[in-house]
Amino acid sequence: MVAWIAAALYVVDLAIKVIALGVVPKNRRPSSGMAWLLLILIIPLFGFVVFLVLGRTKLERRRHEEQAAINAMVAEQTANVPTLETAFPGPEYVASVATLNRTLGAKPVSPGNKVDLLPGYADSIAAMAAEIDTARSFVHVEFYISAWDDVTSPVFDALVRAADRGVTVRMLFDHLGSRGIPGFKEFKERLDTTGIEWHMMLPIQPLKGHWRRPDLRNHRKIMVVDGTVAFTGSQNLIEPGYNKPKNHKAGREWVELMARVEGPAVSALNLLFATDWYAESDIRLIDEIASPPPSRGEIEAQVIPSGPGFATENNLRAFTTLIYSAQKRLSITSPYFVPDESLLYAVTTAAQRGVDVELFVSEAGDQFMVFHAQRSYYEALLRAGVRIYFYPAPAILHSKFFTVDEDVAVLGSSNMDMRSFALNYEVSLMLLGPEAVAQMRTVEDSYRAVCHELTLDEWLSRPRRSAYIDNVMRLTAALQ
């Protein structure tokens, strides 16, 4: 009997491995496929079960069909609009990147925008609250993490006032992203006492038929007021310590960068909200996205949507194209820098061909696995000539942006990691011209002034145990 059980287990073990060899690599980048296969070959049954739960990055067919329909609508409405103004004075590569973005689902570049950066946490909260108080028609709010606390209360109080005076207020927040915040149940109950219409994004509710890979997220941060002013960037709608006692005890706060936008680019951000609202409510917003606002400034901008609803990893393709186009200077700020091969090659190649490349990251991490996976790339970056700056602990540098020469600045919700490229719905705002870059340079300079620059000798002298953990976590980052 024991021999039969052993033989059966051997056959099952072998069958799982053989099946995995033919199933796992399909439509998957080689590094990700190899990581999954390694897990399954080492722990066959457990690894295969994990793969079945987490190995599928796509959402249900309905969402893909909705996204395809909206992409087709955008293409039809903008068919006669040039991707970029023929009089654009910048370098030629900008036109190719703008065309790439448009091909993959973005609207054309829109001229006539005014963009003001808000690097202070309290400043962005105050600016959003003030804008909501001017609303006459609608306010659209979409944040990965939302919480009604002492810091965010000015925004929520303004939303309640807006709803009370007849303004339509719609709100979206990611289910699992917000669920991990203390007081989540009370937060929903409090929303129910207001006139705010709200839905959770990508809810996991098996009893209601809502089920998918549990680590897919809608990571976008967008607020639109009356279709004329928008906010986007890295900041969630929560106090800077995320309402976690351990963060408060350590003095740990998140450092963010948001942008206030006026002009035609607002319509593209509003369209993204409308897309996500339709996905969660089955209600199409027509009047609210009917016409773009007038020009307000001189900056040309393009909104880049990305996520599981797009099969082409829009943000990764745009980022690598821009990085390869850099000629003089490339500055990257990313809290989670866990690149795939293409992005790592783009960054290191830029440094090796003489571009001044710098990377701002946090000295301390808030997510163990991602933090250590990120650290596994530092030696290769330093050897290539990339200058790495540590933002001092206990703060968490959560801003997400980069600049290319004096020509392009990109900011938004997207990290430079495989999660943001494949698993998260993200929004990135590409800004063209020296005016936008100059604003970013001011933020970069402020970071550099307080940062510690990491040297190769310093990095190589770290404990072997730490290096071992970094390398193991690098492997887990590829399990996409």
N, C-alpha and C positions, 0 to 999 in steps of 0.2 A: 504493500500500500504506500509506504513512504517513497519507494522508488518511482511509483506512478505519479505521485504528487510532484516529486523533484523533476521528473521528465516533463510534466505538464507546465510547470513553472519555467523550465528551460525553453520550451516551445513558445510560450507567451512572451518571454523576454526577447527571444530571437525575432518573433513576429513584429513586436513593437519597434525594434531597431530597424528591421527591413522596411516596414511601412514608413517610418519616420524619414528614412533616407530619400524616399520618393515624394513625400508630402511636404515636409518642412521647407525645403529650399524654394518652393514655387512662389514666384512674384515677391521675393524677399531679397534684400541686399545680402551679399555673401557673408559679411561679418555677423549679421543677425542670424542667418541660417546656421552658421557654424556654432554660434553660442547656444542656440536651441538644441542642435544635434549633440553637442557636448553634454548638456544637461541630461538629455534623454539617454545617451549612451552610458553615462555614469549612474544615473538613477532612473531606469527605464519607465517603470509604472508611474512613479511620482512625476517625473519630468513630462511624460506624455499627458497626464491629467492637467498639469499646469499649462502645457501648450494648448490644450483644448479650451481652457478657460481664458488664457491671456494671449494666445497666439494670433487671434484674428483682430486686425486693426480696423476693419470696415464696419460701418453701421448698417442698419437694416435697409432693404431696398427702397422703402418709401422715402427715407431721407436723401438717398442718392438721387432719386427721381426728382424730388423737390429742388435739390441743388442744381441739377441739370436744367430744370425748367427755368430757374431764375437766371442761370448763366446764359441760356438762350434768349431770355427777355432782355438782359443787359446788352447782349451782342446785337440784337435787333434794334434796340433804341439808340444805340451809339454807332450803328453801322457807317454812317456818313461823317462821324466825328474823327478827325485825325488823332492818332495815338499821342503825338507830341506836336506842339506848334512848330511849323517850319522855320520860324524865326528864333528858335531856342538857341541861345548863344553858347551853351555848354559843349562839352566834348561829344564826339559821335557815339561813344559807347552807351551814353544815357538813352539814346533812342532805341538801341537794341534791347536794353533791359526793360524799358517801358513796353516795347512790343512783346517781349517774353511774358511780362506780367499780364498784359491784355490777352494774349493767347491762352493763358492758363486760367482766366476767369476774372481778371480785374477790369475795371472801367478804364477808359483812356486817362492820360494825365490831364488834370484840370488846372488851368492857370487862374490867377487872381485870388490867391488865398492869403490870409493873414494867420500867422502861427506864433503863439507866445508860449514859451516853455515855463513850466511851474515845477522847479526842483524841490520846493519845500512842501512837506506833507501837509502842514496846516494851511499853506497857501492854496493848494489845490482844493482842499475841502471847502475853504471859504469861497473860492472862485465858483465852484459848482453850485454851492448853496445860493450865492448871489444871482447866478444866472437862472436858476430855477424860479426864483422870486419874480423874474421878468416874464415868465412863460404865459402865453395867452391861449395856445392851442393844445400842445402836447409836450410831454417829457418822456423820453425813452432812456431807460437805465439798464445797463447790462454789465455785471461784474462777476468774475469767477467766484470770488468770496465776498459775501456781504454780511454785515452785522450792524445792529442798531445799538451803538454804545455812546459813551460820553464824547468821543471825538467825532463820530459820524452823525450825531444827532442834529447838527445844523442842516445837513443834507436831507435827512429824513423829515425833520420838521418842515423844511421848505417844500418837500414833496407832498406832505399832508396839507399844507396851506394851499398848494397849487390844486390838488384834487378838490379841496373844499370850495374853491372859487370856480370850479367847472372845467379845469384843465384835465385832459385825459393823461393819466400817469400810468405807464406800463413799465414793469420791472422784471428782469430775468437774473437768476443767479444759479450757478452750478450746484447740483444736488449734493454730490459727495464732497466737492470742494468746500462748501459752506457748512455741511453737516458736521465736520470735525471741529467747528468752533463752539466753545461753551455757550450755552443759551440758545442753540439753534431752534429747538422746539418753541421756546418763548418768542423768538424772533418771528417765526411764522404766525403764531397766534396774535402777535402785536400788529403784524401787517394786515391780518384779517379784520382788525377793528378800524382800518382806514379805508379811504377810497382808492387806494392803489391797486391796480390790477397786476397780479404777479403769477409767475410760473417758475418752476424749477427746470433747469436745463439738464438734459441727459439723465433723467431720474432712473434710479434702480428700484423698481417696485414690482417684483415678480407676481404678486397677487393681482396687480392691475395690468399685467401683460407687458410691463416695461423691464426688459432685461437686455443686457449687452455686455461686452467686455468691461469689467468694473473700473478699469483705470483709464478709460477714455474720458476726456474732460473738455468742457467749453471754457477756455482760459482767457477769453476776450474781456477787455475793459473799454466800455463805450458809454458815453452819455450824450444825448442829443436833445436840444431844447428848440422847439418850434421849427426844426429843420434849418436853422440859420447859424447855430453855434454848437460845436461838439467838443468833447473832451476824450482823449484816449492816451494810453501809455501803459505803465507798468503797475500802477497802484490799485490795490483792491479797496473796496469800500468797507474798511475796518480800521480800528485804531492801530498805530504802528507797532504794537507789541503782540498783535493778533489775539488779544484777550486771553493769553496763556500766562498763568502765574509764573512758570519757569522762565519765560522771557522777561517778565517784569523784574523778577528776582535778579536776573543776570544783567539787567539794564540793556537788553537787546531790543533794538528797534530797527525797522526796515527803512532804507533810504530809497526814494522813488524819483521818477521823472514822468510828469504828465505834460500834455500839450493842450492848449485851448486853441481851437481852429474855427475860423470864419471863412466863408467862401464856398465855392462849388464842391470842394472835397467833403464837405459836411454831408452832402447827399449820398456819397458812397458809403460813409460810415452809417448813415441812417438805413441804407439798403441792407447792410449786414445785420443790423438789429432786426429789420423787418423779416429777413430770412430766418433768423433764429426764433423770432416770435411765431412765425408760421409753423416752424418745425415743432414747437412745444404747445401751441394753442389751436392749430389748424385754422387760424384766422389770417387772411391776407390783408395787409395794410396797403391800400391803394392811394387814397388822397394824400396820406402823409409823405409819400415818396414820389409824388407826381412831378414836381418841378425843382430844379436846383436853385440854391440861393444865388444872389448876385455876387460879383467880384468885390473883395474887401481889401486885397493887398497885392503883393507882387510875387508871391512864392507859388511855384508850380508843384503840384502834389499828386500822388497816386496812392490809392489804398489797395493793399495787397491782402486778400483773404486767403486763408489756408486752413487745412484740417482734414479729418477723415472723409469729409464729403468731396474732397479733391484728390484725384488719384495720382497727382504729379508732384507733391511736396513743393508747392509754390514758393514758400518762403526759403527753403533750402536752395532752390535753383536761382532765385533772385539774389540771395546773399552771396553765393559762390561766384556768380557772374560779376557782381559789383566788386568783390574782393580781388578777383583776377584782373579787374580793370584798373585798380589803384596804381598810380605811378609815383607818388611822392609820400603820401601819408595815409595810414589806416589806423583808426582808433576804435577799439571795441570795448564795450561795457556789457558784461553778461554775468548774472549771478550763477548760472549753471552752464558752463562751457564744457560740453561733452560732445565733441564733433564726430561726425562720421568721417570716413576716409577722404571724401571729396572736399569737405570743409577744412579738415586739418591740412590737406595738401595745399589748398588755396591760401590759407593763412601763412604757413611756413614758406611756401614758394614766394609769396609777396615779400617776406623779410629777406629771403635769399637773393632776390633780384634787386635789392637795394631800397625797397620801400621802408619807411620808418613806421614800424608796426608796434603798437602798444595794446595791452589787454588789462582792463581793470576787473578784478574779482575780489570777493570777500576773503579776508584773512580767516574768518570763522565760518562754519557752515551750519545751516539749519536742517539739512536733510543728510543723514549719515551716508547713505549709499551714493547719492549724486555727488556730494562733496568729495568723497574719496575717489570716485570715478574721474572727476574733473582733475584732481591732483595728479592722476597718472599720466596726464598729457604735458605737464609743465616741463619735464626734462627735454622732450622733443621740441617744444616751443622755444625754450631758452637756447638750445643748441642751434636753432635756426636763426636766432637773432631777434626774437620777439621779446620786448620788454614787458615784464609782468609786474603789476602794481597791486599790492594787498591793501584793500580798504580796511582800516583798523577795527578790530573786535572791540566791543561786542556787537557793533552794528552789522546789519546784513545789507550789503549793497544789492538792491533788487532792481535797479534801473536796467533797461534793456534798449541799447541803441548803439549805432556805430556810424562813423563818418568816413568818407572816401575823398581824399584830396580836399579841394575847396568846392567840390561839385555836388556831392550827394550826402544827405543825412537820412538815416532810417531809425525810427523808434516805434515802439508798440508793446505788445504783450508777449512776443515770441522770444524765448531763450534760444541760445545756440546749442541746443542739445537734440538728441534723437527723439525725445518725447515731444518737443515742440514741432519737430518736422513731420512726425508720423501719427501721433496719438492725440494731440490737442488741437481744438479749433483756436486759431490765433488771428490777430489783425496787426498788420504792420503798415506804417505810414511812411512812404518815401517822399522826401522833400528835396527839391532841386535848387541849386544856386548857392552863392556865397553867403547870402543873408541867413539862410537856415543853418548852414554849417557854422557860421560865426556864433550863433546862439549856442550850438552844441559845444563849440570850443570853450566857451565860458564855463560850462558845466564840467567838461573834461579837466580844465585847469584847476577848478575847485577841488576835484577829486585828487588830482596829482599832488596838490599842496598838502594833503593830509595823509597820503598813502606812503607805504614802505615798499621800495623796489626790491623784488626778489632777485638774487644772483644765483648763477648756476652752482658755484661752490657751496653756498648756503643750502641749496636744495639737495645736493648730493650728500650732504652731511646729516640729513635727517635719519631717524632710527630705521633700521631694516624692517622692523615690525610694521611701521607706518607704511613703508613702501610696499610691503606684501599686501596689506589691506587695500591700498590704492589699486593695485593690479587686479585683485579679485573683484573689486567693485566695478572696475572697467569692463569686465566680462559681463556682469549683470546688466550694465547699461545697454548692451547690445541685444538684450532679449526683447525685441520689438515685434 
